[in-house]
Amino acid sequence: MYEYTEECLETFLRNQGQLFDEPVAETLEGAEAFLEECMAVVVNSLDEVRQYLEESGADVEGMSDQDLEEASEVFPLPDGSYLVVEG
């Protein structure tokens, strides 16, 4: 089981609308349960985001770093890392 920081959970709660039409969580506990269930990951760089998405079967060839950072499943975190949620 992965441990998500409070900052990570708050970022997901605040921005979940970029990936989902309706809220999937309303509390930090709900966000943590949802992220655990869908096996969301936190990575340290856009290179790691690209690698993770490629390994997951996503077609990221030709996407710029800015495109990756703006992808609906990528949540930039305040500490410079990235939460990747496969919806």
Contacts in CASP RR format, 6 or more apart in sequence:
PFRMAT RR
TARGET T0000
AUTHOR 0000-0000-0000
METHOD contacts of the structure
MODEL  1
MYEYTEECLETFLRNQGQLFDEPVAETLEGAEAFLEECMAVVVNSLDEVR
QYLEESGADVEGMSDQDLEEASEVFPLPDGSYLVVEG
1 36 0 8 1.000
2 35 0 8 1.000
2 36 0 8 1.000
2 39 0 8 1.000
2 40 0 8 1.000
2 41 0 8 1.000
2 42 0 8 1.000
4 12 0 8 1.000
4 31 0 8 1.000
4 32 0 8 1.000
4 35 0 8 1.000
4 40 0 8 1.000
4 42 0 8 1.000
4 83 0 8 1.000
6 28 0 8 1.000
7 77 0 8 1.000
7 78 0 8 1.000
7 79 0 8 1.000
8 42 0 8 1.000
8 77 0 8 1.000
8 83 0 8 1.000
9 28 0 8 1.000
9 31 0 8 1.000
9 32 0 8 1.000
9 35 0 8 1.000
10 28 0 8 1.000
11 75 0 8 1.000
11 76 0 8 1.000
11 77 0 8 1.000
11 78 0 8 1.000
11 83 0 8 1.000
12 25 0 8 1.000
12 31 0 8 1.000
12 35 0 8 1.000
12 40 0 8 1.000
12 75 0 8 1.000
12 83 0 8 1.000
12 85 0 8 1.000
13 25 0 8 1.000
13 26 0 8 1.000
13 27 0 8 1.000
13 28 0 8 1.000
13 31 0 8 1.000
15 75 0 8 1.000
16 23 0 8 1.000
16 24 0 8 1.000
16 25 0 8 1.000
16 31 0 8 1.000
17 23 0 8 1.000
18 72 0 8 1.000
18 75 0 8 1.000
19 72 0 8 1.000
19 73 0 8 1.000
19 85 0 8 1.000
19 87 0 8 1.000
20 87 0 8 1.000
24 34 0 8 1.000
25 31 0 8 1.000
25 33 0 8 1.000
25 34 0 8 1.000
35 83 0 8 1.000
35 85 0 8 1.000
38 85 0 8 1.000
38 86 0 8 1.000
38 87 0 8 1.000
39 86 0 8 1.000
40 83 0 8 1.000
40 84 0 8 1.000
40 85 0 8 1.000
40 86 0 8 1.000
41 52 0 8 1.000
41 83 0 8 1.000
41 84 0 8 1.000
42 77 0 8 1.000
42 81 0 8 1.000
42 82 0 8 1.000
42 83 0 8 1.000
42 84 0 8 1.000
43 49 0 8 1.000
43 52 0 8 1.000
43 81 0 8 1.000
43 82 0 8 1.000
43 84 0 8 1.000
44 80 0 8 1.000
44 81 0 8 1.000
44 82 0 8 1.000
45 81 0 8 1.000
45 82 0 8 1.000
46 65 0 8 1.000
46 68 0 8 1.000
46 69 0 8 1.000
46 82 0 8 1.000
48 82 0 8 1.000
49 68 0 8 1.000
49 69 0 8 1.000
49 74 0 8 1.000
49 82 0 8 1.000
49 84 0 8 1.000
50 60 0 8 1.000
50 63 0 8 1.000
50 68 0 8 1.000
52 84 0 8 1.000
53 60 0 8 1.000
53 68 0 8 1.000
53 71 0 8 1.000
53 73 0 8 1.000
53 84 0 8 1.000
54 60 0 8 1.000
56 86 0 8 1.000
60 68 0 8 1.000
63 71 0 8 1.000
68 74 0 8 1.000
69 76 0 8 1.000
69 82 0 8 1.000
73 84 0 8 1.000
73 85 0 8 1.000
73 86 0 8 1.000
73 87 0 8 1.000
74 82 0 8 1.000
74 83 0 8 1.000
74 84 0 8 1.000
75 82 0 8 1.000
75 83 0 8 1.000
75 84 0 8 1.000
75 85 0 8 1.000
76 82 0 8 1.000
77 83 0 8 1.000
END
